[in-house]
Amino acid sequence: MTGITPRIGAAAMALITSRTEPNVVSMAFATEFQPFAIGARENLGSIVQRMVKMQFGGTDCALPMTWAMKNRVEADAFVIYTDSETWAGGHPVEALRKYRSKMGIPAKLVVVGMTATEFTIADPDDAGMLDVVGFDTSAPGVISQFVRGAV
């Protein structure tokens, strides 16, 4: 969709998720995690404006799992939205495996590459991992069904 940047798409998905899921923790990350709470009355414009002010660097897509493991956060699923730059830090597949083992939770991983590039992170032999490349209006439903185990 022309004019929709990865930042706007990620902000929209964070807003939708915060409104539809009962127990969500939203974080922004690059090489470090940054809390990113979404207020009950917040709108897309205010979320995007807050994102514009954040400092970003290299993208470490393993960070959500390593942070959750370090902080003993129990999660059923990790959904990562990235501009498809994923080069910094550890590998998300290995981080998820370690998280599952240490926490005893069969957590799922969805990585959404917000731009259509040659992109793959998920292990194709692991039914608990999903890559979404590019983005259209069906993506939120596919992600939700995957996380809930409906696909």
PATOR-152480 format. One record per residue: residue number from 0; chain; y, x, z of N, C-alpha, C, O, CB in turn. Coordinates in pm, whole numbers, plus 50000, padded with zeros to 5 digits. Atoms other than C-alpha are relative to their C-alpha. Glycine has a CB too. Layout:
+-----+------+-------+-------+-------+-------+-------+-------+-------+-------+-------+-------+-------+-------+-------+-------+-------+
: pos : unit :   nyy :   nxx :   nzz :  cayy :  caxx :  cazz :   cyy :   cxx :   czz :   oyy :   oxx :   ozz :  cbyy :  cbxx :  cbzz :
+-----+------+-------+-------+-------+-------+-------+-------+-------+-------+-------+-------+-------+-------+-------+-------+-------+
: NUM :    A :     Y :     X :     Z :     Y :     X :     Z :     Y :     X :     Z :     Y :     X :     Z :     Y :     X :     Z :
...
+-----+------+-------+-------+-------+-------+-------+-------+-------+-------+-------+-------+-------+-------+-------+-------+-------+
END
This chain:
+-----+------+-------+-------+-------+-------+-------+-------+-------+-------+-------+-------+-------+-------+-------+-------+-------+
: pos : unit :   nyy :   nxx :   nzz :  cayy :  caxx :  cazz :   cyy :   cxx :   czz :   oyy :   oxx :   ozz :  cbyy :  cbxx :  cbzz :
+-----+------+-------+-------+-------+-------+-------+-------+-------+-------+-------+-------+-------+-------+-------+-------+-------+
:   0 :    A : 49883 : 50085 : 50000 : 50000 : 50000 : 50000 : 50123 : 50090 : 50000 : 50143 : 50171 : 50090 : 50000 : 49903 : 50123 :
:   1 :    A : 49881 : 49919 : 50014 : 50324 : 50154 : 49885 : 50095 : 49976 : 50116 : 50118 : 49862 : 50157 : 50069 : 49970 : 49868 :
:   2 :    A : 49902 : 50011 : 49893 : 50573 : 50228 : 50160 : 49942 : 49996 : 50140 : 50017 : 50003 : 50238 : 50081 : 49880 : 49980 :
:   3 :    A : 50065 : 49999 : 49868 : 50321 : 50214 : 50444 : 49952 : 50142 : 50026 : 49858 : 50189 : 49963 : 49881 : 49896 : 50008 :
:   4 :    A : 50038 : 49864 : 49965 : 50299 : 50559 : 50597 : 49885 : 49998 : 50101 : 49860 : 49895 : 50163 : 50120 : 50079 : 50058 :
:   5 :    A : 50103 : 49995 : 49896 : 50011 : 50674 : 50818 : 50057 : 49964 : 50138 : 49989 : 49899 : 50217 : 49937 : 50141 : 50005 :
:   6 :    A : 49939 : 50032 : 49871 : 50252 : 50647 : 51114 : 50014 : 49848 : 50018 : 49980 : 49794 : 50123 : 50139 : 50068 : 50012 :
:   7 :    A : 49982 : 50146 : 49990 : 50333 : 50282 : 51041 : 49865 : 49930 : 50010 : 49849 : 49837 : 50088 : 50079 : 49945 : 49878 :
:   8 :    A : 50133 : 50059 : 49994 : 49968 : 50197 : 50978 : 49935 : 50019 : 50136 : 49876 : 49925 : 50190 : 49911 : 50061 : 49893 :
:   9 :    A : 50057 : 49972 : 49867 : 49857 : 50364 : 51303 : 50072 : 49917 : 50106 : 50008 : 49865 : 50198 : 50010 : 50150 : 50033 :
:  10 :    A : 49924 : 50081 : 49904 : 50137 : 50188 : 51493 : 49958 : 49854 : 49993 : 49941 : 49789 : 50096 : 50152 : 50012 : 49974 :
:  11 :    A : 50042 : 50140 : 50016 : 50036 : 49852 : 51350 : 49861 : 49977 : 50060 : 49838 : 49876 : 50127 : 50000 : 49961 : 49851 :
:  12 :    A : 50134 : 50015 : 49945 : 49671 : 49906 : 51441 : 50000 : 50011 : 50152 : 49927 : 49938 : 50219 : 49906 : 50104 : 49940 :
:  13 :    A : 49991 : 49990 : 49854 : 49762 : 50016 : 51794 : 50054 : 49871 : 50059 : 50006 : 49825 : 50163 : 50090 : 50119 : 50041 :
:  14 :    A : 49943 : 50126 : 49953 : 49971 : 49702 : 51835 : 49897 : 49888 : 49993 : 49880 : 49813 : 50089 : 50124 : 49964 : 49917 :
:  15 :    A : 50103 : 50104 : 50016 : 49696 : 49474 : 51700 : 49891 : 50018 : 50105 : 49850 : 49921 : 50169 : 49939 : 50005 : 49858 :
:  16 :    A : 50107 : 49974 : 49905 : 49433 : 49640 : 51917 : 50043 : 49967 : 50142 : 49967 : 49909 : 50219 : 49955 : 50146 : 49992 :
:  17 :    A : 49953 : 50028 : 49864 : 49646 : 49615 : 52230 : 50011 : 49850 : 50025 : 50003 : 49806 : 50140 : 50136 : 50066 : 50025 :
:  18 :    A : 49987 : 50145 : 49987 : 49689 : 49241 : 52163 : 49866 : 49926 : 49997 : 49855 : 49814 : 50046 : 50088 : 49946 : 49891 :
:  19 :    A : 50127 : 50070 : 50020 : 49326 : 49161 : 52081 : 49885 : 50048 : 50087 : 49785 : 49978 : 50102 : 49960 : 50011 : 49859 :
:  20 :    A : 50108 : 49945 : 49919 : 49116 : 49382 : 52306 : 50039 : 49997 : 50148 : 50153 : 50028 : 50182 : 49965 : 50145 : 49956 :
:  21 :    A : 49966 : 50013 : 49858 : 49095 : 49329 : 52683 : 50018 : 50131 : 50076 : 50088 : 50135 : 50177 : 49895 : 49921 : 50068 :
:  22 :    A : 49996 : 49875 : 49925 : 49056 : 49693 : 52786 : 50019 : 50116 : 49903 : 49922 : 50171 : 49852 : 49871 : 50019 : 50086 :
:  23 :    A : 49967 : 49897 : 50097 : 49233 : 49948 : 52568 : 50092 : 50104 : 50063 : 50183 : 50071 : 50139 : 50066 : 49938 : 49875 :
:  24 :    A : 49909 : 49893 : 49963 : 49391 : 50284 : 52635 : 50050 : 50060 : 49869 : 49971 : 50112 : 49790 : 49929 : 50110 : 50093 :
:  25 :    A : 49942 : 49942 : 50121 : 49629 : 50396 : 52361 : 50061 : 50134 : 50035 : 50136 : 50148 : 50132 : 50107 : 49906 : 49938 :
:  26 :    A : 49947 : 49865 : 49981 : 49709 : 50763 : 52335 : 50042 : 50051 : 49863 : 49984 : 50014 : 49761 : 49894 : 50095 : 50067 :
:  27 :    A : 49961 : 49930 : 50122 : 49890 : 50969 : 52075 : 49957 : 50145 : 50017 : 49956 : 50198 : 50128 : 50156 : 49988 : 49973 :
:  28 :    A : 50044 : 49863 : 49985 : 49766 : 51314 : 51997 : 50024 : 50080 : 49874 : 50035 : 50028 : 49764 : 49853 : 50004 : 50037 :
:  29 :    A : 50001 : 49898 : 50103 : 49795 : 51622 : 51790 : 49911 : 50109 : 50059 : 49789 : 50098 : 50053 : 50148 : 50053 : 49962 :
:  30 :    A : 50080 : 49900 : 49930 : 49686 : 51935 : 51974 : 49994 : 49971 : 50149 : 49922 : 50038 : 50222 : 50056 : 50141 : 49975 :
:  31 :    A : 50001 : 50045 : 49861 : 49755 : 51761 : 52308 : 50005 : 49848 : 50002 : 50054 : 49785 : 49909 : 50118 : 50060 : 50081 :
:  32 :    A : 49993 : 50144 : 49981 : 49716 : 51406 : 52437 : 50133 : 49961 : 50063 : 50185 : 50032 : 50149 : 49883 : 49951 : 50086 :
:  33 :    A : 49877 : 50053 : 49945 : 50025 : 51203 : 52512 : 49978 : 49851 : 50029 : 49936 : 49778 : 49940 : 50121 : 50021 : 49903 :
:  34 :    A : 50014 : 50143 : 49971 : 50016 : 50866 : 52692 : 50087 : 49920 : 49904 : 50197 : 49962 : 49869 : 50038 : 49970 : 50147 :
:  35 :    A : 49925 : 50084 : 50092 : 50129 : 50586 : 52463 : 49973 : 49853 : 50032 : 49911 : 49782 : 49953 : 49964 : 50032 : 49851 :
:  36 :    A : 50020 : 50140 : 49959 : 50128 : 50257 : 52652 : 50080 : 49908 : 49909 : 50192 : 49941 : 49868 : 50041 : 49980 : 50149 :
:  37 :    A : 49933 : 50099 : 50084 : 50218 : 49952 : 52447 : 50031 : 49879 : 50087 : 49941 : 49817 : 50143 : 49913 : 49960 : 49876 :
:  38 :    A : 49956 : 50110 : 49916 : 50422 : 49689 : 52627 : 49963 : 49864 : 49942 : 49949 : 49849 : 49821 : 50148 : 50007 : 50020 :
:  39 :    A : 50041 : 50134 : 50040 : 50329 : 49320 : 52616 : 50099 : 49935 : 49903 : 50059 : 49853 : 49820 : 49985 : 49912 : 50123 :
:  40 :    A : 49898 : 50060 : 50088 : 50656 : 49230 : 52440 : 50047 : 50095 : 49890 : 50142 : 50065 : 49818 : 50119 : 49956 : 50082 :
:  41 :    A : 49958 : 49900 : 50098 : 50679 : 49537 : 52220 : 49964 : 49955 : 49858 : 49866 : 49884 : 49838 : 49935 : 50135 : 50030 :
:  42 :    A : 50027 : 50036 : 50139 : 50697 : 49497 : 51842 : 49976 : 50127 : 49919 : 49992 : 50238 : 49969 : 50117 : 49918 : 49940 :
:  43 :    A : 50035 : 49887 : 50085 : 50599 : 49719 : 51551 : 50117 : 50098 : 49986 : 50097 : 50219 : 49991 : 49957 : 49950 : 49862 :
:  44 :    A : 49884 : 49913 : 50016 : 50952 : 49852 : 51504 : 50023 : 50092 : 50118 : 50054 : 50209 : 50101 : 50123 : 49917 : 49977 :
:  45 :    A : 49977 : 49917 : 49881 : 50982 : 49974 : 51861 : 49891 : 50105 : 50017 : 49917 : 50216 : 50064 : 50009 : 49913 : 50126 :
:  46 :    A : 50110 : 49904 : 49992 : 50641 : 50140 : 51848 : 50023 : 50114 : 49901 : 50006 : 50231 : 49935 : 49864 : 49931 : 49973 :
:  47 :    A : 49973 : 49898 : 50102 : 50729 : 50322 : 51525 : 50113 : 50090 : 50045 : 50106 : 50212 : 50028 : 50033 : 49934 : 49865 :
:  48 :    A : 49887 : 49918 : 49954 : 51060 : 50437 : 51673 : 49957 : 50097 : 50109 : 50003 : 50211 : 50111 : 50113 : 49909 : 50052 :
:  49 :    A : 50050 : 49908 : 49896 : 50881 : 50583 : 51976 : 49916 : 50111 : 49938 : 49922 : 50226 : 49980 : 49917 : 49924 : 50106 :
:  50 :    A : 50084 : 49901 : 50066 : 50634 : 50758 : 51747 : 50085 : 50105 : 49928 : 50051 : 50224 : 49928 : 49905 : 49933 : 49900 :
:  51 :    A : 49913 : 49908 : 50072 : 50915 : 50913 : 51542 : 50052 : 50110 : 50093 : 50072 : 50224 : 50050 : 50118 : 49925 : 49936 :
:  52 :    A : 49944 : 49906 : 49902 : 51045 : 51084 : 51858 : 49897 : 50096 : 50058 : 49934 : 50191 : 50128 : 50065 : 49923 : 50111 :
:  53 :    A : 50105 : 49917 : 49940 : 50709 : 51240 : 51949 : 49984 : 50132 : 49925 : 50012 : 50141 : 49805 : 49867 : 49924 : 50001 :
:  54 :    A : 50028 : 49869 : 50058 : 50621 : 51604 : 51888 : 49853 : 50006 : 49960 : 49764 : 49982 : 50041 : 50036 : 50115 : 50100 :
:  55 :    A : 50137 : 49987 : 50048 : 50313 : 51655 : 51675 : 49978 : 50140 : 49948 : 50072 : 50209 : 49909 : 49970 : 49896 : 49891 :
:  56 :    A : 50038 : 49868 : 50052 : 50128 : 51968 : 51570 : 49872 : 49982 : 49923 : 49855 : 49882 : 49853 : 49985 : 50107 : 50113 :
:  57 :    A : 50130 : 50013 : 50064 : 49778 : 52031 : 51441 : 49922 : 49885 : 50062 : 49937 : 49855 : 50180 : 49921 : 50130 : 50012 :
:  58 :    A : 50075 : 50116 : 49954 : 49542 : 51736 : 51469 : 49860 : 50040 : 50045 : 49780 : 50090 : 49965 : 49991 : 49894 : 49889 :
:  59 :    A : 50131 : 49972 : 49943 : 49242 : 51783 : 51697 : 49929 : 49868 : 50024 : 49948 : 49805 : 50128 : 50011 : 50083 : 50132 :
:  60 :    A : 50068 : 50129 : 49990 : 49021 : 51479 : 51635 : 49886 : 50000 : 50102 : 49827 : 49895 : 50127 : 49946 : 49961 : 49865 :
:  61 :    A : 50097 : 49995 : 49890 : 48779 : 51599 : 51907 : 50067 : 49970 : 50134 : 49999 : 49940 : 50232 : 49932 : 50138 : 50004 :
:  62 :    A : 49926 : 50012 : 49876 : 49052 : 51565 : 52169 : 49975 : 49869 : 50076 : 49963 : 49873 : 50199 : 50145 : 50013 : 49972 :
:  63 :    A : 50024 : 50122 : 49921 : 48994 : 51196 : 52259 : 49871 : 50006 : 50083 : 49870 : 49964 : 50199 : 49992 : 49881 : 49907 :
:  64 :    A : 50126 : 49992 : 49927 : 48632 : 51263 : 52357 : 50004 : 50108 : 50108 : 49954 : 50086 : 50218 : 49885 : 50026 : 49903 :
:  65 :    A : 49995 : 49894 : 49899 : 48699 : 51592 : 52533 : 50090 : 49961 : 50116 : 50059 : 49992 : 50231 : 50049 : 50131 : 49937 :
:  66 :    A : 49910 : 50047 : 49893 : 48989 : 51439 : 52727 : 49930 : 49896 : 50087 : 49937 : 49902 : 50210 : 50130 : 49940 : 49940 :
:  67 :    A : 50070 : 50105 : 49924 : 48781 : 51134 : 52826 : 49889 : 50060 : 50085 : 49868 : 50017 : 50199 : 49941 : 49895 : 49904 :
:  68 :    A : 50106 : 49935 : 49923 : 48493 : 51357 : 52936 : 50059 : 50074 : 50119 : 50010 : 50062 : 50231 : 49919 : 50097 : 49910 :
:  69 :    A : 49936 : 49924 : 49893 : 48721 : 51583 : 53139 : 50053 : 49909 : 50110 : 50048 : 49944 : 50228 : 50113 : 50085 : 49943 :
:  70 :    A : 49940 : 50093 : 49905 : 48887 : 51283 : 53305 : 49906 : 49889 : 50044 : 49947 : 49795 : 50112 : 50124 : 49939 : 49940 :
:  71 :    A : 50105 : 50096 : 49962 : 48560 : 51086 : 53347 : 50040 : 49857 : 49965 : 50020 : 49764 : 50044 : 49970 : 50010 : 50149 :
:  72 :    A : 49962 : 50132 : 50050 : 48694 : 50794 : 53143 : 49881 : 49941 : 49926 : 49829 : 50002 : 49833 : 50127 : 50008 : 49906 :
:  73 :    A : 50112 : 50066 : 50066 : 48420 : 50550 : 53045 : 50052 : 49921 : 49881 : 50139 : 49834 : 49894 : 49925 : 49907 : 50099 :
:  74 :    A : 49957 : 50066 : 50123 : 48461 : 50435 : 52685 : 49880 : 49956 : 49919 : 49781 : 50029 : 49907 : 50090 : 50093 : 49917 :
:  75 :    A : 50104 : 50050 : 50090 : 48246 : 50222 : 52459 : 50021 : 50054 : 49859 : 49926 : 50072 : 49783 : 49999 : 49847 : 49998 :
:  76 :    A : 49969 : 49955 : 50135 : 48425 : 50345 : 52148 : 50131 : 50078 : 50000 : 50220 : 50055 : 50081 : 50008 : 49881 : 49903 :
:  77 :    A : 49879 : 49926 : 50028 : 48685 : 50589 : 52026 : 50039 : 49967 : 49857 : 49958 : 49981 : 49765 : 49981 : 50155 : 50021 :
:  78 :    A : 49950 : 50028 : 50134 : 48896 : 50484 : 51728 : 50121 : 50090 : 49979 : 50221 : 50081 : 50050 : 50038 : 49847 : 49981 :
:  79 :    A : 49897 : 49900 : 50027 : 49108 : 50761 : 51582 : 50064 : 49970 : 49866 : 49995 : 49952 : 49765 : 49939 : 50144 : 50002 :
:  80 :    A : 49924 : 50016 : 50123 : 49380 : 50710 : 51323 : 50069 : 50133 : 49972 : 50142 : 50184 : 50056 : 50104 : 49883 : 50010 :
:  81 :    A : 49943 : 49870 : 50034 : 49482 : 51028 : 51143 : 50056 : 49996 : 49859 : 50014 : 49916 : 49776 : 49895 : 50111 : 50013 :
:  82 :    A : 49944 : 49987 : 50134 : 49689 : 51124 : 50843 : 49908 : 50084 : 49912 : 49948 : 50130 : 49805 : 50140 : 50063 : 50006 :
:  83 :    A : 50107 : 49925 : 50068 : 49370 : 51301 : 50731 : 50012 : 50149 : 50020 : 49934 : 50225 : 49962 : 50001 : 49969 : 49854 :
:  84 :    A : 49993 : 49859 : 49960 : 49483 : 51635 : 50870 : 49917 : 50010 : 50128 : 49955 : 49954 : 50231 : 50150 : 50049 : 50022 :
:  85 :    A : 50091 : 49998 : 49887 : 49198 : 51718 : 51106 : 49955 : 50141 : 50034 : 49846 : 50158 : 50091 : 49879 : 49914 : 49972 :
:  86 :    A : 50045 : 49862 : 49997 : 49185 : 52095 : 51112 : 50004 : 50069 : 50135 : 49937 : 50170 : 50152 : 50078 : 50078 : 49906 :
:  87 :    A : 49983 : 49926 : 49874 : 49281 : 52189 : 51468 : 49891 : 49964 : 50101 : 49846 : 49849 : 50105 : 50138 : 49971 : 50059 :
:  88 :    A : 50090 : 50029 : 49889 : 49041 : 52219 : 51761 : 49855 : 49991 : 49963 : 49811 : 50045 : 49861 : 50040 : 49875 : 50065 :
:  89 :    A : 50144 : 50012 : 50016 : 48676 : 52126 : 51793 : 49962 : 49891 : 49902 : 50048 : 49822 : 49847 : 49937 : 49972 : 50132 :
:  90 :    A : 50048 : 50102 : 50094 : 48461 : 51900 : 51579 : 49970 : 49871 : 50075 : 49901 : 49875 : 50178 : 49873 : 50050 : 49925 :
:  91 :    A : 50020 : 50128 : 49931 : 48461 : 51530 : 51675 : 49854 : 49960 : 50018 : 49819 : 49899 : 50119 : 50071 : 49892 : 49924 :
:  92 :    A : 50141 : 50036 : 49989 : 48088 : 51486 : 51609 : 49938 : 50068 : 50122 : 49870 : 50004 : 50201 : 49922 : 50040 : 49871 :
:  93 :    A : 50054 : 49928 : 49885 : 47997 : 51755 : 51861 : 50063 : 49952 : 50130 : 49994 : 49940 : 50232 : 50023 : 50150 : 49984 :
:  94 :    A : 49933 : 50051 : 49879 : 48256 : 51627 : 52110 : 49942 : 49865 : 50041 : 49925 : 49840 : 50161 : 50152 : 49988 : 49976 :
:  95 :    A : 50059 : 50130 : 49967 : 48110 : 51275 : 52088 : 49859 : 50018 : 50057 : 49823 : 49951 : 50154 : 49995 : 49909 : 49876 :
:  96 :    A : 50136 : 49975 : 49949 : 47756 : 51407 : 52139 : 50005 : 50049 : 50144 : 49927 : 50004 : 50228 : 49927 : 50102 : 49912 :
:  97 :    A : 49985 : 49950 : 49863 : 47867 : 51598 : 52449 : 50046 : 49889 : 50094 : 49998 : 49879 : 50206 : 50100 : 50118 : 50004 :
:  98 :    A : 49951 : 50112 : 49919 : 48056 : 51292 : 52577 : 49884 : 49907 : 50034 : 49865 : 49870 : 50150 : 50112 : 49923 : 49926 :
:  99 :    A : 50113 : 50090 : 49978 : 47750 : 51070 : 52532 : 49903 : 50059 : 50103 : 49858 : 49990 : 50194 : 49926 : 49973 : 49868 :
: 100 :    A : 50095 : 49935 : 49910 : 47526 : 51321 : 52708 : 50053 : 50008 : 50143 : 49983 : 49972 : 50237 : 49968 : 50141 : 49948 :
: 101 :    A : 49943 : 49982 : 49866 : 47757 : 51393 : 53001 : 50026 : 49867 : 50069 : 50000 : 49854 : 50188 : 50130 : 50079 : 49992 :
: 102 :    A : 49961 : 50127 : 49939 : 47874 : 51034 : 53057 : 49886 : 49898 : 50002 : 49893 : 49800 : 50076 : 50118 : 49942 : 49925 :
: 103 :    A : 50110 : 50096 : 50005 : 47546 : 50856 : 52974 : 50040 : 49869 : 49935 : 49986 : 49764 : 49969 : 49948 : 49974 : 50138 :
: 104 :    A : 49950 : 50120 : 50068 : 47729 : 50612 : 52748 : 49977 : 50019 : 49850 : 50015 : 50123 : 49795 : 50154 : 49976 : 50032 :
: 105 :    A : 50022 : 49987 : 50144 : 47624 : 50546 : 52386 : 50127 : 49965 : 49920 : 50126 : 49877 : 49835 : 49883 : 49909 : 49955 :
: 106 :    A : 49870 : 50029 : 50061 : 47989 : 50552 : 52274 : 49995 : 50016 : 49849 : 49920 : 50097 : 49795 : 50108 : 50090 : 50058 :
: 107 :    A : 49987 : 49993 : 50146 : 48080 : 50496 : 51911 : 50129 : 50073 : 49965 : 50220 : 50088 : 50047 : 49999 : 49857 : 49937 :
: 108 :    A : 49883 : 49931 : 50051 : 48332 : 50684 : 51700 : 50036 : 49945 : 49864 : 49951 : 49938 : 49774 : 49976 : 50152 : 49993 :
: 109 :    A : 49945 : 50040 : 50130 : 48548 : 50550 : 51419 : 50119 : 50092 : 49974 : 50210 : 50101 : 50056 : 50043 : 49848 : 49997 :
: 110 :    A : 49886 : 49918 : 50039 : 48780 : 50792 : 51241 : 50056 : 49942 : 49871 : 49986 : 49933 : 49770 : 49959 : 50151 : 49982 :
: 111 :    A : 49934 : 50060 : 50115 : 49029 : 50635 : 51003 : 50095 : 50102 : 49940 : 50195 : 50139 : 50001 : 50077 : 49870 : 50041 :
: 112 :    A : 49911 : 49913 : 50077 : 49180 : 50870 : 50747 : 50099 : 49909 : 49929 : 50063 : 49841 : 49833 : 49921 : 50092 : 49899 :
: 113 :    A : 49901 : 50096 : 50050 : 49501 : 50682 : 50672 : 50048 : 50029 : 49859 : 50126 : 49951 : 49803 : 50117 : 49998 : 50092 :
: 114 :    A : 49973 : 49973 : 50140 : 49531 : 50848 : 50333 : 49866 : 50030 : 49934 : 49778 : 50091 : 49996 : 50101 : 50119 : 49981 :
: 115 :    A : 50127 : 49983 : 50070 : 49254 : 50851 : 50073 : 49992 : 50142 : 49944 : 50051 : 50174 : 49840 : 49986 : 49896 : 49887 :
: 116 :    A : 50024 : 49862 : 50043 : 49148 : 51215 : 50045 : 49851 : 50026 : 50012 : 49775 : 49938 : 50053 : 50084 : 50103 : 50085 :
: 117 :    A : 50139 : 49963 : 49976 : 48819 : 51399 : 50046 : 49987 : 50020 : 50151 : 50027 : 50124 : 50204 : 49957 : 50130 : 49919 :
: 118 :    A : 49995 : 50008 : 49855 : 48756 : 51314 : 50408 : 49865 : 49958 : 50052 : 49811 : 49857 : 50007 : 50109 : 49903 : 50048 :
: 119 :    A : 50120 : 50044 : 49930 : 48446 : 51303 : 50622 : 49993 : 50071 : 50134 : 50010 : 50193 : 50143 : 49873 : 50027 : 49916 :
: 120 :    A : 50018 : 49944 : 49867 : 48396 : 51352 : 50991 : 49868 : 49952 : 50058 : 49794 : 50031 : 50118 : 50117 : 49959 : 50093 :
: 121 :    A : 50119 : 50060 : 49939 : 48114 : 51117 : 51093 : 49872 : 50066 : 49949 : 49864 : 50112 : 49835 : 49996 : 49850 : 49973 :
: 122 :    A : 50133 : 49955 : 50037 : 47754 : 51231 : 51093 : 49931 : 49882 : 49931 : 49910 : 49778 : 49995 : 49918 : 50051 : 50126 :
: 123 :    A : 50061 : 50113 : 50071 : 47587 : 51013 : 50826 : 49865 : 49958 : 50057 : 49818 : 49849 : 50027 : 49982 : 50035 : 49855 :
: 124 :    A : 50128 : 50033 : 49939 : 47262 : 51022 : 51027 : 50017 : 49935 : 50138 : 49917 : 49905 : 50204 : 49915 : 50124 : 50012 :
: 125 :    A : 49973 : 50060 : 49869 : 47430 : 50875 : 51339 : 50060 : 49861 : 49978 : 50173 : 49849 : 49933 : 50097 : 50091 : 50085 :
: 126 :    A : 49955 : 50138 : 50021 : 47459 : 50494 : 51329 : 50116 : 49962 : 50090 : 50173 : 49853 : 50074 : 49886 : 49905 : 50023 :
: 127 :    A : 49888 : 50027 : 49910 : 47724 : 50515 : 51602 : 50129 : 50065 : 49956 : 50225 : 50073 : 50034 : 49965 : 50046 : 50138 :
: 128 :    A : 49878 : 49937 : 50052 : 47980 : 50690 : 51382 : 50036 : 49939 : 49865 : 49948 : 49908 : 49784 : 49982 : 50153 : 49987 :
: 129 :    A : 49952 : 50060 : 50125 : 48194 : 50553 : 51100 : 50127 : 50069 : 49956 : 50219 : 50088 : 50035 : 50024 : 49849 : 50018 :
: 130 :    A : 49877 : 49954 : 50062 : 48449 : 50707 : 50866 : 50058 : 49886 : 49919 : 49985 : 49815 : 49849 : 49975 : 50126 : 49910 :
: 131 :    A : 49928 : 50095 : 50084 : 48709 : 50479 : 50710 : 50104 : 50083 : 49927 : 50186 : 50150 : 49990 : 50066 : 49881 : 50084 :
: 132 :    A : 49909 : 49918 : 50079 : 48901 : 50641 : 50425 : 50092 : 49909 : 49920 : 50047 : 49819 : 49850 : 49923 : 50096 : 49907 :
: 133 :    A : 49904 : 50091 : 50059 : 49219 : 50485 : 50299 : 50010 : 49880 : 50092 : 49952 : 49879 : 50200 : 49960 : 49959 : 49855 :
: 134 :    A : 49979 : 50113 : 49909 : 49321 : 50153 : 50439 : 50043 : 49878 : 49921 : 50131 : 49887 : 49836 : 50105 : 50034 : 50107 :
: 135 :    A : 49955 : 50126 : 50056 : 49347 : 49791 : 50332 : 49983 : 49892 : 50105 : 49947 : 49922 : 50219 : 49923 : 49964 : 49869 :
: 136 :    A : 49999 : 50108 : 49901 : 49355 : 49451 : 50500 : 49862 : 49971 : 50059 : 49854 : 49908 : 50164 : 50054 : 49875 : 49938 :
: 137 :    A : 50133 : 50025 : 49944 : 48976 : 49441 : 50551 : 49963 : 50102 : 50108 : 49871 : 50077 : 50186 : 49896 : 50003 : 49888 :
: 138 :    A : 50037 : 49893 : 49906 : 48970 : 49762 : 50760 : 49997 : 49955 : 50145 : 49899 : 49987 : 50214 : 50097 : 50114 : 49986 :
: 139 :    A : 50007 : 50040 : 49858 : 49059 : 49606 : 51100 : 49874 : 49920 : 50033 : 49813 : 49941 : 50138 : 50122 : 49919 : 50036 :
: 140 :    A : 50121 : 50079 : 49976 : 48773 : 49355 : 51070 : 49874 : 50083 : 49996 : 49785 : 50065 : 50078 : 49990 : 49888 : 49899 :
: 141 :    A : 50116 : 49911 : 50010 : 48523 : 49619 : 50961 : 49988 : 50085 : 50126 : 49879 : 50101 : 50181 : 50011 : 50091 : 49875 :
: 142 :    A : 50001 : 49917 : 49879 : 48622 : 49842 : 51253 : 49957 : 49919 : 50121 : 49874 : 49964 : 50200 : 50139 : 50061 : 50025 :
: 143 :    A : 50034 : 50086 : 49885 : 48600 : 49557 : 51503 : 49851 : 49964 : 49999 : 49785 : 49970 : 50102 : 50085 : 49871 : 49998 :
: 144 :    A : 50142 : 50035 : 50009 : 48257 : 49449 : 51376 : 49912 : 50120 : 50032 : 49810 : 50107 : 50100 : 49968 : 49947 : 49860 :
: 145 :    A : 50078 : 49879 : 49973 : 48129 : 49807 : 51387 : 49997 : 50030 : 50150 : 49891 : 50057 : 50206 : 50058 : 50120 : 49923 :
: 146 :    A : 49993 : 49969 : 49857 : 48249 : 49864 : 51744 : 49918 : 49901 : 50081 : 49855 : 49939 : 50179 : 50146 : 50000 : 50048 :
: 147 :    A : 50074 : 50104 : 49927 : 48094 : 49535 : 51858 : 49851 : 49998 : 49964 : 49773 : 49926 : 50026 : 50060 : 49863 : 49971 :
: 148 :    A : 50141 : 49994 : 50038 : 47765 : 49618 : 51685 : 49958 : 49893 : 49902 : 49839 : 49866 : 49887 : 49916 : 49991 : 50122 :
: 149 :    A : 50033 : 50110 : 50093 : 47787 : 49339 : 51427 : 49966 : 50051 : 49862 : 49923 : 49972 : 49778 : 50115 : 49903 : 49990 :
: 150 :    A : 50038 : 49946 : 50131 : 47732 : 49574 : 51131 : 49907 : 50117 : 50019 : 49863 : 50178 : 49921 : 50126 : 50043 : 49919 :
+-----+------+-------+-------+-------+-------+-------+-------+-------+-------+-------+-------+-------+-------+-------+-------+-------+
END
